[in-house]
Amino acid sequence: MQTSHHSVHDPICDMCNKHCKSFESLREHIAGPLTIVNCSSIFAERGCILCLKICSSVDSLMEHKEMCHLTTPQPIETVEIYHSED
């Protein structure tokens, strides 16, 4: 049997427990061109497109989406600097 070298920090598919090297490869696993049919169909119904979590129901997904959102960054304040010529 082959030994796997997974890290506890690797993203994991909530449906099939597949370890992925990055969130991008997890996104491809559940929503890309080479998806596993079971994982992608459940993700399409109950999955968060931001954090890739699969919720237990559609209602819990709606509650999750209210908390899981990317906020827009605060604008950087600009300060005018006046130069006096001597």
Secondary structure, 3 states (H helix, E strand, C coil): CCCCCCCCCCCECCCCCCECCCHHHHHHHHHCCCCCHHHHHHHHHHECCCCCCECCCHHHHHHHHHHCCCCCCCCCCCCCCCCCCC
